[in-house]
């Protein structure tokens, strides 16, 4: 496994669980040292425990990258990063081409080079040409095997996949991948064997379509606010149609993470370069950027002004069950709030934000309670399970103000009202009238009884 980052580590660990002997190689010496010490460099539920078991059973090893490390491998997986080129929508393929050039001299005859990285159509052919140029006469295969792992559920996604996609150019490559995924075939998991170009396009098209559902839900959310609707009921009504389905029809602060932002931009770039503009996906990219830019103005509208206010931001990871900050909405919102004159405190159960430039103007709280204490407003960005269990009445008592902006629609409107919040969900009208807190309601009832009994005169 060339690359022990998110995709490489999850894939390598899960292949070891399937019974394969796996060596994960990475150029990052600190990452390798952590892995050898039994520590996962990423937060992914279930991964570290599974990794420890495979290491203990002798099927999983880690080392710094050396080309000779692949000399005896039947399969060499390329799982290196393909981020966007700086200032461009185009995917940066320098790491995968460099990895190919480094492993080519050491590939054994009959080896299968498996491309796990997300790459534009035609990249597998280029990789095959690079190897052929350096090793004339070598019998080898290049296979496209895109990953469909969701951060926060990656181990489950690998071990219980919806489908497996394999793009191969020869029978040897297909036979090799049938060997890798035999246990899944036995479980009737759909395995699509197709061309490398199709496999490359499937990965991008799948992510683009899911991102489009998210962007559509956000557009509908804005329409609901203007029309007096409630987006929760609207998307539920849409999602009950079997042709559409409910998944990813969830409005929020805009998508982030390691895949959707860069992959939608790369998909747009591929279309432009091939003279086939992907206009729907171009719109998705623009909608998502606008969504993130609008977050601070929504908070300002709820508060009247952010200047001089203390604002607690709940969650900065782009989604729950991960510590990934890449393209997270928080990286847009928090700097904007700070620039508007707010004092920002944020809390996230997993993210260690030290050294993150976008968060340097804010204070990281060690607990949820510390973030909320004395705050004028709370803003929920990431729907961590811990936040679902929040004692709302206690939270309201600890805050100085009553404003709560919920960018995930995590809470019920009536519940927030009863807890004493001025509640601002997305996709429906805000709750602007401040109800009495529970102790205030009790006091009101005592006064009413006193008036009725003649013990208090009103006037």
C-alpha positions in Angstrom: 0.0 0.0 0.0 1.7 3.2 -1.2 0.4 5.9 1.1 -0.8 5.4 4.7 -3.2 8.3 4.7 -7.0 8.1 5.0 -7.6 5.8 2.0 -4.4 3.8 2.2 -4.7 3.1 5.9 -8.3 2.1 5.9 -7.8 -0.1 2.7 -4.7 -1.7 4.0 -6.1 -2.5 7.4 -9.3 -4.0 6.0 -7.4 -6.0 3.4 -5.3 -7.4 6.3 -8.6 -8.4 8.0 -9.5 -10.3 4.8 -6.4 -12.3 5.3 -3.9 -10.6 3.0 -0.3 -9.8 4.1 -0.2 -6.0 3.9 2.8 -3.6 4.0 1.8 0.1 4.2 4.6 2.4 3.0 4.5 6.2 3.5 7.1 9.0 3.0 5.9 10.8 6.2 8.3 9.5 8.9 6.2 10.9 11.8 3.1 9.2 10.5 4.9 5.9 10.1 6.4 6.2 13.7 2.9 6.8 15.1 1.5 3.8 13.2 4.3 1.5 14.4 3.5 2.7 17.9 -0.2 1.6 17.4 -1.6 5.1 17.0 -3.8 6.0 14.0 -2.9 9.5 12.6 -6.6 10.0 11.7 -9.8 9.7 13.8 -12.0 7.0 12.3 -14.4 5.0 14.5 -13.2 1.4 14.8 -10.0 1.8 12.7 -7.4 1.9 15.4 -8.7 -1.2 17.2 -8.9 -3.1 13.9 -5.4 -1.9 13.0 -4.0 -3.1 16.3 -5.5 -6.6 15.9 -4.1 -7.0 12.4 -0.6 -5.9 13.5 -0.8 -8.3 16.4 -1.7 -11.1 14.1 1.2 -10.4 11.8 -0.8 -9.4 8.7 -0.2 -5.6 8.8 3.1 -3.8 8.9 4.2 -0.2 8.4 7.4 1.3 7.1 8.9 4.4 5.5 8.7 4.3 1.7 11.5 2.5 -0.1 11.0 1.3 -3.7 12.4 -2.1 -2.9 9.5 -2.6 -0.5 7.3 -3.5 -3.4 9.7 -6.1 -5.0 7.8 -9.1 -3.7 4.3 -7.7 -3.9 1.6 -9.3 -6.0 -0.5 -6.2 -5.7 0.7 -2.6 -5.3 -2.0 -0.1 -4.4 -1.5 3.5 -5.1 -3.3 5.5 -2.5 -1.7 8.9 -2.5 -3.3 12.3 -2.5 -4.7 14.1 -5.6 -5.6 17.5 -4.3 -6.6 20.5 -6.4 -3.7 22.3 -8.0 -3.2 25.7 -6.2 -5.3 28.3 -7.9 -6.9 25.7 -10.2 -9.8 23.3 -10.4 -7.5 20.6 -11.9 -6.5 17.6 -9.9 -2.8 17.6 -9.0 -1.5 14.2 -10.2 2.2 14.8 -9.3 2.2 12.5 -6.3 0.7 9.5 -8.1 3.0 9.9 -11.1 6.0 10.2 -8.8 4.9 7.1 -6.9 4.5 5.2 -10.2 8.0 6.2 -11.3 9.5 5.1 -8.0 7.8 1.7 -7.8 8.2 0.8 -11.5 11.8 -0.4 -11.3 11.0 -2.8 -8.5 7.7 -4.4 -9.8 7.8 -8.1 -10.1 6.6 -9.9 -13.2 2.8 -10.4 -13.1 2.3 -7.7 -10.5 -0.9 -5.7 -10.5 -0.7 -1.9 -9.9 -4.0 -0.9 -8.4 -5.0 2.8 -8.5 -7.1 3.7 -5.5 -6.5 7.4 -5.7 -9.2 9.5 -7.4 -7.9 10.5 -10.8 -9.3 11.9 -14.0 -10.1 9.7 -17.0 -7.0 8.6 -18.8 -4.7 8.6 -15.8 -4.5 4.8 -15.6 -3.3 4.7 -19.2 -0.6 7.3 -18.4 0.5 5.2 -15.4 0.7 2.1 -17.6 2.8 4.0 -20.1 5.2 5.2 -17.4 5.8 1.7 -16.2 6.1 0.3 -19.7 8.7 2.9 -20.5 10.8 2.1 -17.5 10.3 -1.7 -17.7 10.1 -2.7 -21.4 8.9 -6.3 -21.7 7.6 -6.6 -18.1 4.3 -8.4 -17.8 2.1 -6.3 -15.5 -1.4 -5.0 -15.1 -2.8 -1.6 -14.1 -6.3 -1.5 -12.6 -8.5 1.3 -11.6 -10.3 0.5 -8.3 -11.8 3.8 -6.9 -12.8 4.0 -3.2 -16.2 4.8 -2.0 -15.4 5.4 1.7 -17.3 7.9 3.8 -15.3 9.5 6.5 -16.7 8.4 9.9 -18.0 5.1 8.4 -15.0 4.1 6.3 -14.4 0.7 7.9 -18.0 -0.3 7.6 -18.1 1.0 4.0 -15.1 -1.2 3.0 -16.3 -4.3 4.7 -19.9 -3.9 3.7 -19.8 -2.0 0.4 -22.8 -1.1 -1.8 -20.7 -2.0 -4.8 -17.1 -2.5 -6.0 -15.9 -0.9 -9.3 -12.9 -2.4 -11.1 -11.6 -0.9 -14.4 -9.1 -3.2 -16.1 -7.4 -3.5 -19.5 -6.5 -7.2 -19.5 -7.6 -10.6 -18.2 -4.7 -10.8 -15.7 -5.8 -7.6 -14.0 -9.4 -8.8 -13.7 -8.3 -12.2 -12.4 -6.2 -10.5 -9.7 -9.0 -8.3 -8.5 -11.4 -11.2 -8.5 -8.9 -12.8 -6.1 -8.8 -9.7 -3.9 -12.6 -9.4 -3.7 -13.6 -13.0 -3.8 -15.2 -12.9 -0.3 -17.4 -10.0 -1.4 -18.5 -11.8 -4.5 -19.5 -14.7 -2.3 -21.7 -12.3 -0.3 -23.4 -11.2 -3.5 -21.9 -7.7 -3.4 -22.3 -6.2 -6.9 -18.9 -6.0 -8.6 -18.7 -4.0 -11.8 -15.9 -4.9 -14.2 -15.5 -2.2 -16.8 -12.8 -0.1 -18.6 -10.3 2.0 -16.6 -11.8 5.2 -18.1 -15.3 4.2 -17.0 -14.1 3.4 -13.5 -12.3 6.8 -13.3 -15.5 8.6 -14.4 -17.8 6.6 -12.1 -15.9 7.9 -9.0 -16.2 11.5 -10.1 -19.7 11.3 -11.3 -20.9 9.6 -8.1 -19.4 12.3 -5.9 -20.7 15.0 -8.2 -24.3 13.6 -8.0 -24.3 13.3 -4.2 -22.9 16.9 -3.9 -25.7 18.0 -6.3 -28.3 16.6 -3.9 -26.7 18.5 -1.0 -26.7 21.7 -3.0 -30.3 21.2 -4.1 -31.4 20.7 -0.6 -29.7 24.0 0.4 -31.4 25.8 -2.5 -34.8 24.4 -1.5 -34.0 25.4 2.1 -33.6 29.1 1.1 -36.8 28.9 -0.9 -38.7 27.5 2.1 -37.5 30.4 4.3 -38.8 32.9 1.7 -42.1 31.1 1.1 -42.9 30.3 4.7 -42.3 26.6 4.4 -40.3 24.1 6.5 -37.5 22.4 4.7 -37.6 19.4 7.0 -41.1 18.4 5.8 -40.3 19.3 2.2 -37.2 17.2 1.9 -38.9 14.3 3.7 -41.7 14.5 1.2 -39.2 14.5 -1.7 -37.2 11.7 -0.2 -40.1 9.3 0.2 -40.2 9.1 -3.6 -38.2 5.8 -4.3 -36.7 7.4 -7.4 -35.1 10.1 -5.3 -34.5 8.7 -1.8 -33.8 10.7 1.4 -30.0 10.3 1.7 -28.0 13.5 1.1 -31.2 15.6 0.9 -30.1 17.3 4.1 -29.6 21.1 4.1 -26.7 22.5 6.0 -23.8 24.9 6.0 -22.3 23.6 2.7 -20.3 20.4 2.0 -16.6 20.1 2.9 -14.1 17.3 3.4 -11.5 15.6 1.4 -13.7 14.5 -1.5 -16.7 16.5 -2.6 -15.1 20.0 -2.9 -12.0 18.9 -4.9 -13.8 16.2 -6.9 -16.6 18.5 -8.1 -14.0 21.0 -9.1 -12.0 18.4 -10.9 -15.1 17.1 -12.7 -15.9 20.6 -13.9 -12.3 20.9 -15.1 -12.4 17.6 -17.0 -15.6 18.7 -18.8 -14.0 22.0 -19.8 -10.8 20.4 -21.1 -12.7 17.9 -23.1 -15.1 20.5 -24.5 -18.2 19.0 -22.6 -19.0 21.5 -19.9 -20.6 20.0 -16.8 -23.0 22.9 -16.2 -25.0 21.3 -13.4 -21.9 20.6 -11.4 -20.5 24.1 -12.2 -23.6 25.4 -10.5 -23.2 23.0 -7.5 -19.6 24.3 -6.9 -20.9 28.0 -7.0 -23.9 27.2 -4.8 -21.6 25.6 -2.2 -19.2 28.5 -2.2 -22.0 31.0 -1.7 -23.5 28.9 1.1 -20.3 29.0 3.1 -19.9 32.7 2.5 -23.4 33.4 3.7 -23.0 31.8 7.1 -21.6 34.8 9.0 -24.4 37.1 7.7 -27.0 34.6 8.9 -25.4 34.7 12.4 -25.3 38.5 12.2 -29.0 38.7 11.2 -29.9 36.5 14.2 -27.9 38.7 16.6 -28.5 42.1 15.0 -24.7 42.5 15.1 -21.7 40.3 15.9 -19.6 43.2 17.2 -18.8 42.8 20.9 -20.7 39.5 21.2 -19.4 36.2 22.5 -20.3 33.4 20.2 -19.9 29.7 20.9 -19.4 27.5 17.7 -20.3 23.9 18.3 -18.2 21.6 16.0 -15.6 22.5 13.5 -14.9 19.2 11.7 -16.7 19.1 8.4 -18.9 16.2 9.6 -19.2 14.1 12.8 -17.1 11.1 13.5 -14.0 12.5 11.9 -11.3 15.0 12.7 -11.0 16.3 9.1 -11.0 20.0 8.7 -10.4 20.1 5.0 -12.8 22.6 3.4 -14.9 22.7 6.6 -17.5 25.4 6.7 -16.0 26.4 10.1 -12.9 27.7 8.3 -15.1 30.3 6.6 -17.4 31.1 9.4 -15.0 31.6 12.3 -12.7 34.1 10.6 -15.6 36.1 9.4 -17.1 36.3 12.9 -13.8 37.3 14.3 -13.4 40.0 11.6 -16.9 41.2 12.5 -15.7 41.9 16.1 -17.0 38.8 17.8 -15.2 36.9 20.5 -15.4 33.3 19.3 -15.1 30.1 21.3 -15.4 26.8 19.6 -15.6 23.2 20.8 -15.1 19.9 18.8 -14.8 16.5 20.4 -12.0 15.4 18.1 -10.4 18.3 16.3 -7.1 19.6 17.7 -7.0 23.0 16.1 -3.5 24.1 17.1 -1.7 25.5 14.0 -4.8 25.9 11.9 -4.5 29.5 10.6 -8.2 30.0 10.0 -8.9 29.3 13.7 -6.1 31.3 15.3 -8.4 34.3 16.1 -10.7 32.1 18.2 -10.4 30.2 21.5 -10.7 26.4 21.6 -12.8 25.4 24.6 -11.9 22.1 26.3 -15.6 21.2 26.9 -19.0 21.9 25.5 -20.0 23.5 28.7 -17.0 25.8 28.7 -17.8 26.9 25.1 -21.4 27.9 26.1 -20.7 29.5 29.5 -21.6 33.2 29.2 -22.0 33.2 25.4 -24.4 35.6 23.7 -25.1 33.1 21.0 -24.5 29.4 20.1 -23.9 28.3 16.5 -24.1 24.6 15.7 -22.0 23.5 12.7 -21.3 19.8 13.2 -24.0 17.3 14.4 -21.9 15.3 16.8 -23.7 12.8 19.0 -22.6 14.7 22.1 -24.6 17.7 20.9 -27.7 15.7 20.4 -27.6 14.8 24.1 -27.2 18.4 25.2 -29.3 19.5 28.2 -30.8 22.5 26.5 -32.3 24.0 29.6 -29.0 23.9 31.4 -27.2 25.2 28.3 -29.6 28.2 28.2 -29.1 29.0 31.9 -25.3 29.0 31.4 -25.5 31.4 28.5 -25.8 35.2 28.7 -27.9 35.4 25.6 -30.7 33.3 24.1 -29.8 33.1 20.4 -29.1 29.7 18.9 -28.3 29.3 15.2 -28.7 25.7 14.1 -27.1 25.0 10.7 -27.9 21.3 10.9 -31.6 21.5 12.1 -30.5 19.2 14.9 -33.2 20.3 17.4 -36.9 20.4 17.4 -38.4 23.9 17.2 -40.8 23.4 20.2 -38.1 21.9 22.3 -35.8 24.9 21.8 -38.6 27.3 22.5 -39.5 25.5 25.8 -35.8 25.7 26.8 -35.9 29.5 26.3 -34.0 29.9 23.1 -34.4 32.3 20.2 -34.0 29.5 17.7 -32.8 30.1 14.2 -32.9 26.8 12.2 -32.4 26.8 8.4 -35.2 26.3 5.9 -38.0 27.6 8.2 -38.9 30.8 10.1 -36.9 31.5 13.2 -38.4 31.5 16.7 -38.0 35.1 17.6 -40.4 35.4 20.6 -38.6 34.5 23.8 -40.7 32.2 25.9 -40.4 31.9 29.7 -37.9 29.6 31.1 -39.3 26.7 33.2 -38.6 28.6 36.4 -40.2 31.7 34.9 -43.3 29.7 34.0 -43.6 28.4 37.6 -43.2 31.9 39.0 -46.0 33.1 36.7 -48.3 30.4 37.9 -47.6 31.3 41.5 -48.4 35.0 40.8 -51.7 33.9 39.1 -52.7 31.8 42.1 -51.8 34.7 44.5 -54.0 37.1 42.5 -56.9 34.6 42.4 -56.6 34.1 46.1 -56.6 37.8 46.8 -53.1 37.8 48.3 -51.8 40.1 45.5 -53.5 43.1 44.0 -52.7 43.9 40.3 -52.8 47.6 39.2 
